[in-house]
Amino acid sequence: MDANSFISNTTNPVAYHSNWEAPSNIALIKYWGKKAPQIPNNTSLSFTLTKSVTQTEVTFKPLLSGNFDFSFYFDGALKSEFNDKIQTFFKRIEIYIPWIKQYKLIIKSQNSFPHSSGIASSASSMAALSLNLMDLERHLFPKMEESFFYQKASFLARLGSGSASRSIQGPVMLWGKNDTFSFCSDQYALPFGEDLHPVFKKFQDAILIVDKGSKVVSSTQGHYLMQSHPFAANRFLQAASNLEFLAPAMRAGDLDVFMSIVELEALSLHAMMMTSSPYFILMKPNTLAIIEKIWTFRATKKVPLCFTLDAGANLHLLYPMEFKKTVNSFIQQELAVFCQNGQYILDHVGLGAKKV
Ligand code: DP6
C-alpha cells in the first residue's frame, strides 16, 4: 500500500473518547539512517515489549468554529514543552486524517516506566497517540478492515518517530523494504509471521539502566549524520545481510546465530556513532563492564544470554524464558552494581498495543 491509500475523507465531527496502551520495542536489526519523509535506509526488526508501555487517552471535542487545537497532559499535569513535537506530528499527518481539523483534542498520557530512566518513550507514545486517532477514524468509517486499522496506525506512528511504527503489534515486527521478506513496506511495520519459532514469543528482555541522563546526540541527529557517513552504504548492506541470516534463525530457534547477529547489530550501530563526523560515544564504562560480564557468563555457564543496545548507554539483555531464574539472579548478584541506582526493568516480548 502506498502513502496515498491512507488518505481518508472528512466527515461531520462527533464527540468521542478513546484510550490505548502501546508498548516500547527494542530493535535487533537497527534502523539508523533515513530519508524524507521518514523513510528508513534499511529494514529493521524488533521485539515488542510488554511492561514498558505508554497509556494515552484522547477526548475529541467537535469544533463548531475555530481551528484544530490540542492540550497535552503528562502524568496528570499540563505539559506545554511537548507541544512543538506534537504540533509537528499533526502537521505531518493532517493530509492523511483531514477530519482532524474539526476537533480540539485533550491528550492525557503516562508511562509505566520511570520518567527519565533513559528509556526512550517516543516509540510507545507516538504509537499510543496514533492508535487513538485510528480509533476515532474507525468510528467514523465503521467498514474499516482490521488490517487497514493496524497498518495505518503504524504508518501514522512512523511519521511521529520511525521506531514507533513497530510498537503497534507483536511479538516481532519488521519495518522497511527488503529482499528477505517480500511483504515488507517502508510505509509501516508488519509482524514477522506465523512461522516465528515459539522460543522468541516468550523471550525475556532485562533493561539495565546504566545512565539516565539525556543523550549527548539525539537519534534524530544520529540519523542525519548517516547522510554523509563514509561507511553508510556498507552499513545498509550489512543490515540487509544480517536480516537474511537472522530470519531463518528466528524460524528455526537457532540461538547461536540469533545471539551473534543481535550483538553484531548492536555494536555496528555504536560503531556508526563512533565514526560519524562529528563522532560521539553513547556507551559508558559500565556498558562495557556489563558486556564483558555477559560474555564470561555465557562462556562458563552455557546460558544463551546476549545483549543489544539502544541509542544510549543502557543494555537490553535477551534470553529464553526457561533461563529466567538463572539470568535474573546473575543480574541481581553481578550486574545491578553497574546500573545507576541499581536500577533495571524485567520485561518480556509481547503481542502489541491494547485498547484500555
Ligand atoms: C537506535 O525512531 O528514535 O533505536 O525516526 O528520528 O524518531 P526518529 O528516530 P528513532 O530512532 C531509533 C534508533 C534506534 C534503532 C531502532 O529502534 O531501530
Boltz pocket constraint, residues with backbone or C-beta under 6 A from the ligand:
constraints:
  - pocket:
      binder: B
      contacts: [[A, 25], [A, 26], [A, 27], [A, 29], [A, 30], [A, 31], [A, 32], [A, 38], [A, 44], [A, 122], [A, 158], [A, 160], [A, 161], [A, 162], [A, 163], [A, 164], [A, 219], [A, 220], [A, 223], [A, 269], [A, 309], [A, 310], [A, 311]]
      max_distance: 6.0
